[in-house]
Amino acid sequence: MLRTLLVLSAVANVAAAGATQPARRVCRPGPLLPPAGSKLPNVLIIGDSLSLGAMSGVLKDLAGVATAEHAPFSGDGGALDVKYAMDTDQVQDGAHDGPPWNVPLPASVRYGDGCLNGTYLTSSTQQPTKYDVISFNYGVHDVEYNGGYLEEWVPLALYKKNMRIIKRTLQATGAKVICQASTPVEFNLTTNKRILAYNAAAKAVMVEAPTGAFNDLYGVITQVCGQPPYNNPNVPNSPNCSISDYNGVHYHAGALLPVLCVPAACLPPALTCCPCCPQAAGRFWRNPRLTASRRC
C-alpha cells in the first residue's frame, strides 16, 4: 500500500509541474523512526549498500551517544544515484542517453524520481522527524560501476549540480550535514578514475557556501590498503587488501565504520562535525600510521 501511494505521489508531482512523464523508479521506504522517548541526538545516514553494510557497527559505535537510521530503509542498492533523489519536476540534463560508451537509451526527457523529499526525509511510515546530523553519499552508482545499470549513469556536471541541491536541501532541515566520499572501485581502474573525479566534485560542492563537512572515506581506505586495484591476480604487485571484496565495490562491514565515526566522535558536547576521525579508525585497524596521520 505504501509503495502504491509513493508511486501515485510521484505521478501527481510530475503532473503538477507540467512534466511529460512520471518518475521511472519507485522510491524505497524512508528510515525508521527513532526509539520512542529517546532524548539522544538523532543521526540520518543516506547512502547505498556500502553504508547499509556498515550500519551494525555504526549503531554499536553510537550506542549511548546518538540514535541512527538509514535512508532508504531497504537493501538492493540503497539510495542509488543522485537522479533518484531529485524532485520529479527537476529535468536531468544529459542523463537520458545513459553512459557515452554504451548504446544510447531510448530518447526522452529525464526527470528526478522524487525520493529525497518523498521518502528519505520522512520515516518509513511517512511521519516527519528531525535529525541533528545527516551523513550522505552518492557516487558509486552514478559512475555506472559495473556495466549493468545504465539507468543509474549520471554525467559529472549533472552529478555536481544535483549534489549541490541535495546539500542545500539537507541543510535546510537544520541538521549538521556531512558528505562522505565514495570508496575505491578496486577492480576497474577506469571506473575508479571516475570515482576520483566525482569525489572531487562532491568536495567542491561542500566547500561552497553554505559550507558543509566532507569526510575523505576514499582516503581512509587507501591509507590502509594503498591504491587500487586490490587482490588482483592479473595485476602484478597489486596490494593485498584484506578488507576488500575482490572484483566488487564492497568492503568488509567493519572497514566502513568511519562512514559515521565523524558524528560519533563530534556529537558530544556540541553538534558539530570535524572532518576526520582517528579514534574509530585506530580502534578498527589498530594502525598507528593511520591514526597519526588523520588529526582534527
C-alpha positions as a LaTeX table, in Angstrom:
\begin{tabular}{lrrr}
\hline
Residue & $x$ (\AA) & $y$ (\AA) & $z$ (\AA) \\
\hline
Met1 & 0.00 & 0.00 & 0.00 \\
Leu2 & 2.82 & 2.41 & 0.91 \\
Arg3 & 4.60 & 1.70 & $-2.37$ \\
Thr4 & 1.39 & 2.38 & $-4.30$ \\
Leu5 & 0.96 & 5.70 & $-2.52$ \\
Leu6 & 4.55 & 6.67 & $-3.31$ \\
Val7 & 4.09 & 5.94 & $-6.99$ \\
Leu8 & 0.84 & 7.92 & $-7.10$ \\
Ser9 & 2.54 & 10.77 & $-5.28$ \\
Ala10 & 5.39 & 10.82 & $-7.80$ \\
Val11 & 2.94 & 10.88 & $-10.71$ \\
Ala12 & 0.93 & 13.68 & $-9.09$ \\
Asn13 & 4.06 & 15.75 & $-8.52$ \\
Val14 & 5.07 & 15.41 & $-12.16$ \\
Ala15 & 1.60 & 16.36 & $-13.37$ \\
Ala16 & 1.57 & 19.41 & $-11.12$ \\
Ala17 & 4.90 & 20.53 & $-12.56$ \\
Gly18 & 3.71 & 20.13 & $-16.13$ \\
Ala19 & 6.19 & 17.33 & $-16.85$ \\
Thr20 & 5.53 & 14.75 & $-19.53$ \\
Gln21 & 6.30 & 11.51 & $-17.70$ \\
Pro22 & 6.14 & 10.02 & $-14.21$ \\
Ala23 & 9.15 & 9.02 & $-12.15$ \\
Arg24 & 10.85 & 5.98 & $-13.67$ \\
Arg25 & 11.67 & 4.29 & $-10.38$ \\
Val26 & 9.68 & 3.66 & $-7.22$ \\
Cys27 & 11.11 & 5.31 & $-4.11$ \\
Arg28 & 12.24 & 2.90 & $-1.45$ \\
Pro29 & 10.79 & 3.40 & 2.07 \\
Gly30 & 12.23 & 6.09 & 4.30 \\
Pro31 & 14.09 & 5.46 & 7.56 \\
Leu32 & 12.62 & 4.04 & 10.73 \\
Leu33 & 11.52 & 6.45 & 13.42 \\
Pro34 & 13.95 & 6.87 & 16.35 \\
Pro35 & 13.09 & 4.93 & 19.51 \\
Ala36 & 10.07 & 6.38 & 21.29 \\
Gly37 & 11.05 & 8.67 & 24.14 \\
Ser38 & 14.72 & 8.93 & 23.11 \\
Lys39 & 16.39 & 12.17 & 24.17 \\
Leu40 & 19.62 & 11.40 & 22.31 \\
Pro41 & 20.66 & 13.32 & 19.19 \\
Asn42 & 19.31 & 11.72 & 16.02 \\
Val43 & 21.53 & 10.85 & 13.03 \\
Leu44 & 20.41 & 10.01 & 9.49 \\
Ile45 & 22.65 & 8.13 & 7.05 \\
Ile46 & 21.72 & 8.41 & 3.38 \\
Gly47 & 23.66 & 6.02 & 1.18 \\
Asp48 & 23.88 & 2.85 & $-0.85$ \\
Ser49 & 24.67 & $-0.75$ & 0.09 \\
Leu50 & 28.10 & 0.20 & 1.43 \\
Ser51 & 26.68 & 2.33 & 4.25 \\
Leu52 & 23.90 & $-0.21$ & 4.76 \\
Gly53 & 26.57 & $-2.83$ & 5.36 \\
Ala54 & 28.23 & $-0.63$ & 7.96 \\
Met55 & 25.10 & 0.06 & 9.99 \\
Ser56 & 25.52 & $-2.68$ & 12.61 \\
Gly57 & 28.95 & $-1.33$ & 13.53 \\
Val58 & 27.74 & 2.26 & 13.38 \\
Leu59 & 24.85 & 1.56 & 15.76 \\
Lys60 & 27.24 & $-0.14$ & 18.17 \\
Asp61 & 29.67 & 2.78 & 17.97 \\
Leu62 & 26.92 & 5.33 & 18.60 \\
Ala63 & 25.29 & 3.44 & 21.48 \\
Gly64 & 24.51 & 5.86 & 24.29 \\
Val65 & 25.69 & 8.82 & 22.16 \\
Ala66 & 23.04 & 9.12 & 19.45 \\
Thr67 & 20.34 & 7.20 & 17.63 \\
Ala68 & 20.85 & 6.47 & 13.94 \\
Glu69 & 18.68 & 5.45 & 10.99 \\
His70 & 19.47 & 4.66 & 7.38 \\
Ala71 & 17.68 & 6.05 & 4.32 \\
Pro72 & 16.34 & 4.28 & 2.48 \\
Phe73 & 15.24 & 1.56 & 4.88 \\
Ser74 & 15.95 & $-1.26$ & 2.42 \\
Gly75 & 18.74 & $-3.05$ & 0.64 \\
Asp76 & 19.30 & $-3.63$ & $-3.06$ \\
Gly77 & 21.40 & $-0.57$ & $-3.82$ \\
Gly78 & 20.02 & 1.78 & $-1.19$ \\
Ala79 & 19.98 & 5.42 & $-2.29$ \\
Leu80 & 21.26 & 4.60 & $-5.81$ \\
Asp81 & 22.25 & 7.70 & $-7.84$ \\
Val82 & 21.53 & 11.42 & $-7.47$ \\
Lys83 & 18.67 & 11.34 & $-10.03$ \\
Tyr84 & 16.82 & 9.06 & $-7.62$ \\
Ala85 & 16.93 & 11.84 & $-5.02$ \\
Met86 & 15.83 & 14.75 & $-7.20$ \\
Asp87 & 12.25 & 16.06 & $-7.21$ \\
Thr88 & 10.09 & 14.91 & $-10.09$ \\
Asp89 & 9.95 & 18.38 & $-11.68$ \\
Gln90 & 13.76 & 18.55 & $-11.98$ \\
Val91 & 14.98 & 17.87 & $-15.53$ \\
Gln92 & 18.09 & 15.67 & $-15.51$ \\
Asp93 & 20.10 & 17.15 & $-18.37$ \\
Gly94 & 22.31 & 14.70 & $-20.20$ \\
Ala95 & 21.15 & 11.65 & $-18.23$ \\
His96 & 18.56 & 10.24 & $-20.63$ \\
Asp97 & 21.13 & 8.72 & $-23.02$ \\
Gly98 & 22.97 & 6.62 & $-20.45$ \\
Pro99 & 26.79 & 6.31 & $-20.40$ \\
Pro100 & 28.51 & 7.59 & $-23.56$ \\
Trp101 & 30.36 & 4.28 & $-24.02$ \\
Asn102 & 27.11 & 2.27 & $-24.32$ \\
Val103 & 24.25 & 2.12 & $-26.80$ \\
Pro104 & 22.02 & 5.13 & $-26.02$ \\
Leu105 & 18.85 & 4.59 & $-24.04$ \\
Pro106 & 15.53 & 5.46 & $-25.72$ \\
Ala107 & 15.37 & 9.24 & $-26.19$ \\
Ser108 & 13.18 & 11.03 & $-23.67$ \\
Val109 & 13.19 & 13.89 & $-21.20$ \\
Arg110 & 14.51 & 12.56 & $-17.90$ \\
Tyr111 & 13.22 & 13.87 & $-14.57$ \\
Gly112 & 14.15 & 13.13 & $-10.99$ \\
Asp113 & 12.48 & 10.28 & $-9.09$ \\
Gly114 & 11.49 & 12.37 & $-6.04$ \\
Cys115 & 12.95 & 10.19 & $-3.29$ \\
Leu116 & 14.87 & 12.66 & $-1.11$ \\
Asn117 & 11.86 & 14.76 & $-0.17$ \\
Gly118 & 9.40 & 11.97 & $-0.94$ \\
Thr119 & 10.69 & 9.33 & 1.49 \\
Tyr120 & 14.23 & 9.85 & 2.82 \\
Leu121 & 13.47 & 12.92 & 4.93 \\
Thr122 & 10.34 & 11.38 & 6.37 \\
Ser123 & 10.00 & 7.99 & 8.04 \\
Ser124 & 9.09 & 4.62 & 6.56 \\
Thr125 & 5.53 & 5.37 & 7.69 \\
Gln126 & 5.61 & 8.88 & 6.14 \\
Gln127 & 5.81 & 10.62 & 9.51 \\
Pro128 & 8.04 & 13.69 & 9.79 \\
Thr129 & 11.04 & 13.55 & 12.07 \\
Lys130 & 14.02 & 15.74 & 12.95 \\
Tyr131 & 17.71 & 14.97 & 12.59 \\
Asp132 & 20.67 & 16.59 & 14.32 \\
Val133 & 23.28 & 15.21 & 11.90 \\
Ile134 & 22.79 & 13.94 & 8.34 \\
Ser135 & 25.54 & 11.94 & 6.61 \\
Phe136 & 25.12 & 11.34 & 2.87 \\
Asn137 & 26.95 & 9.76 & $-0.03$ \\
Tyr138 & 26.38 & 9.39 & $-3.76$ \\
Gly139 & 28.88 & 8.30 & $-6.39$ \\
Val140 & 29.39 & 4.55 & $-6.90$ \\
His141 & 26.04 & 4.13 & $-8.65$ \\
Asp142 & 26.40 & 7.45 & $-10.51$ \\
Val143 & 29.55 & 6.29 & $-12.32$ \\
Glu144 & 27.76 & 3.12 & $-13.53$ \\
Tyr145 & 30.30 & 0.96 & $-11.76$ \\
Asn146 & 29.75 & $-2.48$ & $-13.32$ \\
Gly147 & 28.16 & $-2.02$ & $-16.74$ \\
Gly148 & 24.81 & $-3.47$ & $-15.73$ \\
Tyr149 & 22.80 & $-0.44$ & $-14.61$ \\
Leu150 & 22.72 & 2.06 & $-17.47$ \\
Glu151 & 19.72 & 3.85 & $-15.93$ \\
Glu152 & 21.87 & 4.94 & $-12.98$ \\
Trp153 & 24.52 & 6.78 & $-15.00$ \\
Val154 & 24.85 & 10.50 & $-14.15$ \\
Pro155 & 27.14 & 12.82 & $-16.15$ \\
Leu156 & 29.68 & 14.62 & $-13.98$ \\
Ala157 & 28.21 & 18.10 & $-14.50$ \\
Leu158 & 24.72 & 16.88 & $-13.56$ \\
Tyr159 & 26.13 & 15.00 & $-10.56$ \\
Lys160 & 27.69 & 18.19 & $-9.22$ \\
Lys161 & 24.52 & 20.19 & $-9.84$ \\
Asn162 & 22.37 & 17.60 & $-8.05$ \\
Met163 & 24.81 & 17.24 & $-5.16$ \\
Arg164 & 24.53 & 21.00 & $-4.61$ \\
Ile165 & 20.73 & 20.71 & $-4.45$ \\
Ile166 & 20.93 & 17.72 & $-2.09$ \\
Lys167 & 23.35 & 19.54 & 0.22 \\
Arg168 & 21.16 & 22.62 & 0.47 \\
Thr169 & 18.01 & 20.54 & 0.94 \\
Leu170 & 19.63 & 18.68 & 3.84 \\
Gln171 & 21.00 & 21.87 & 5.37 \\
Ala172 & 17.54 & 23.42 & 5.22 \\
Thr173 & 16.37 & 20.82 & 7.75 \\
Gly174 & 18.60 & 22.46 & 10.38 \\
Ala175 & 20.84 & 19.39 & 10.70 \\
Lys176 & 24.63 & 19.42 & 10.58 \\
Val177 & 25.47 & 17.89 & 7.18 \\
Ile178 & 28.48 & 15.80 & 6.18 \\
Cys179 & 29.21 & 14.30 & 2.78 \\
Gln180 & 31.09 & 11.00 & 2.67 \\
Ala181 & 33.48 & 10.43 & $-0.24$ \\
Ser182 & 32.89 & 7.31 & $-2.31$ \\
Thr183 & 35.26 & 4.42 & $-1.72$ \\
Pro184 & 37.59 & 2.93 & $-4.38$ \\
Val185 & 36.18 & 0.74 & $-7.13$ \\
Glu186 & 39.06 & $-1.64$ & $-6.68$ \\
Phe187 & 38.56 & $-3.96$ & $-9.65$ \\
Asn188 & 38.45 & $-1.42$ & $-12.50$ \\
Leu189 & 40.92 & 1.45 & $-12.72$ \\
Thr190 & 38.97 & 3.27 & $-15.44$ \\
Thr191 & 35.87 & 3.32 & $-13.25$ \\
Asn192 & 37.98 & 4.27 & $-10.25$ \\
Lys193 & 39.26 & 7.34 & $-12.11$ \\
Arg194 & 35.63 & 8.41 & $-12.45$ \\
Ile195 & 35.18 & 7.90 & $-8.69$ \\
Leu196 & 38.10 & 10.27 & $-8.06$ \\
Ala197 & 36.55 & 12.90 & $-10.35$ \\
Tyr198 & 33.12 & 12.59 & $-8.71$ \\
Asn199 & 34.67 & 12.76 & $-5.23$ \\
Ala200 & 36.45 & 15.97 & $-6.24$ \\
Ala201 & 33.13 & 17.40 & $-7.45$ \\
Ala202 & 31.40 & 16.42 & $-4.20$ \\
Lys203 & 34.16 & 18.01 & $-2.13$ \\
Ala204 & 33.97 & 21.21 & $-4.19$ \\
Val205 & 30.22 & 21.39 & $-3.53$ \\
Met206 & 30.72 & 21.01 & 0.22 \\
Val207 & 33.29 & 23.82 & 0.22 \\
Glu208 & 30.82 & 26.22 & $-1.39$ \\
Ala209 & 28.77 & 28.48 & 0.88 \\
Pro210 & 26.90 & 27.43 & 2.88 \\
Thr211 & 29.75 & 25.05 & 3.65 \\
Gly212 & 29.36 & 21.51 & 4.94 \\
Ala213 & 31.76 & 18.86 & 6.19 \\
Phe214 & 33.44 & 16.35 & 3.87 \\
Asn215 & 34.88 & 13.05 & 5.09 \\
Asp216 & 37.52 & 11.53 & 2.79 \\
Leu217 & 36.40 & 7.93 & 3.15 \\
Tyr218 & 38.31 & 7.12 & $-0.07$ \\
Gly219 & 41.49 & 8.21 & 1.71 \\
Val220 & 40.59 & 6.14 & 4.78 \\
Ile221 & 40.64 & 3.01 & 2.59 \\
Thr222 & 43.77 & 3.87 & 0.60 \\
Gln223 & 45.77 & 4.76 & 3.71 \\
Val224 & 45.21 & 1.20 & 4.88 \\
Cys225 & 45.32 & $-0.66$ & 1.54 \\
Gly226 & 47.24 & 1.56 & $-0.84$ \\
Gln227 & 45.99 & 2.47 & $-4.28$ \\
Pro228 & 43.71 & 0.07 & $-6.21$ \\
Pro229 & 43.41 & $-2.43$ & $-7.79$ \\
Tyr230 & 43.41 & $-4.79$ & $-4.82$ \\
Asn231 & 43.94 & $-8.55$ & $-4.67$ \\
Asn232 & 44.08 & $-8.73$ & $-8.47$ \\
Pro233 & 45.95 & $-11.74$ & $-9.87$ \\
Asn234 & 46.07 & $-10.07$ & $-13.28$ \\
Val235 & 47.91 & $-7.00$ & $-11.96$ \\
Pro236 & 51.42 & $-7.78$ & $-10.66$ \\
Asn237 & 52.18 & $-6.33$ & $-7.22$ \\
Ser238 & 48.60 & $-5.18$ & $-6.64$ \\
Pro239 & 48.04 & $-4.60$ & $-2.91$ \\
Asn240 & 46.54 & $-7.41$ & $-0.86$ \\
Cys241 & 43.70 & $-5.56$ & 0.84 \\
Ser242 & 42.13 & $-7.87$ & 3.41 \\
Ile243 & 39.13 & $-5.58$ & 3.96 \\
Ser244 & 38.17 & $-5.54$ & 0.26 \\
Asp245 & 35.92 & $-7.98$ & $-1.55$ \\
Tyr246 & 37.76 & $-8.84$ & $-4.76$ \\
Asn247 & 36.00 & $-7.94$ & $-8.01$ \\
Gly248 & 33.33 & $-5.89$ & $-6.26$ \\
Val249 & 32.71 & $-2.48$ & $-4.72$ \\
His250 & 32.06 & $-3.66$ & $-1.17$ \\
Tyr251 & 34.31 & $-3.77$ & 1.84 \\
His252 & 34.01 & $-5.83$ & 4.98 \\
Ala253 & 31.37 & $-4.27$ & 7.23 \\
Gly254 & 33.72 & $-3.07$ & 9.96 \\
Ala255 & 36.03 & $-1.39$ & 7.47 \\
Leu256 & 33.45 & 1.28 & 6.76 \\
Leu257 & 32.85 & 2.17 & 10.39 \\
Pro258 & 34.32 & 5.65 & 9.67 \\
Val259 & 31.26 & 6.31 & 7.48 \\
Leu260 & 29.65 & 7.54 & 10.69 \\
Cys261 & 32.57 & 7.92 & 13.04 \\
Val262 & 32.65 & 11.66 & 12.34 \\
Pro263 & 29.33 & 12.44 & 14.03 \\
Ala264 & 30.06 & 9.75 & 16.64 \\
Ala265 & 33.29 & 11.49 & 17.61 \\
Cys266 & 31.97 & 15.02 & 17.37 \\
Leu267 & 28.42 & 14.88 & 18.72 \\
Pro268 & 29.29 & 15.42 & 22.39 \\
Pro269 & 29.15 & 18.05 & 23.64 \\
Ala270 & 28.24 & 20.19 & 20.60 \\
Leu271 & 26.53 & 19.04 & 17.42 \\
Thr272 & 29.32 & 19.99 & 15.05 \\
Cys273 & 31.31 & 17.74 & 12.73 \\
Cys274 & 35.05 & 17.58 & 12.32 \\
Pro275 & 36.50 & 16.23 & 9.04 \\
Cys276 & 38.39 & 13.25 & 10.41 \\
Cys277 & 38.10 & 10.51 & 12.95 \\
Pro278 & 41.38 & 8.89 & 14.09 \\
Gln279 & 39.70 & 7.33 & 17.12 \\
Ala280 & 37.38 & 4.98 & 15.26 \\
Ala281 & 39.88 & 4.23 & 12.51 \\
Gly282 & 42.52 & 3.39 & 15.09 \\
Arg283 & 40.09 & 1.17 & 17.03 \\
Phe284 & 39.20 & $-0.85$ & 13.97 \\
Trp285 & 42.51 & $-1.14$ & 12.15 \\
Arg286 & 44.83 & $-0.66$ & 15.11 \\
Asn287 & 47.09 & 1.09 & 12.64 \\
Pro288 & 49.38 & 3.69 & 14.28 \\
Arg289 & 50.30 & 5.21 & 10.92 \\
Leu290 & 46.65 & 5.82 & 10.02 \\
Thr291 & 45.79 & 7.14 & 13.47 \\
Ala292 & 48.72 & 9.52 & 13.50 \\
Ser293 & 48.06 & 10.84 & 10.00 \\
Arg294 & 44.39 & 11.78 & 10.49 \\
Arg295 & 44.03 & 14.50 & 13.09 \\
Cys296 & 41.32 & 17.07 & 13.62 \\
\hline
\end{tabular}
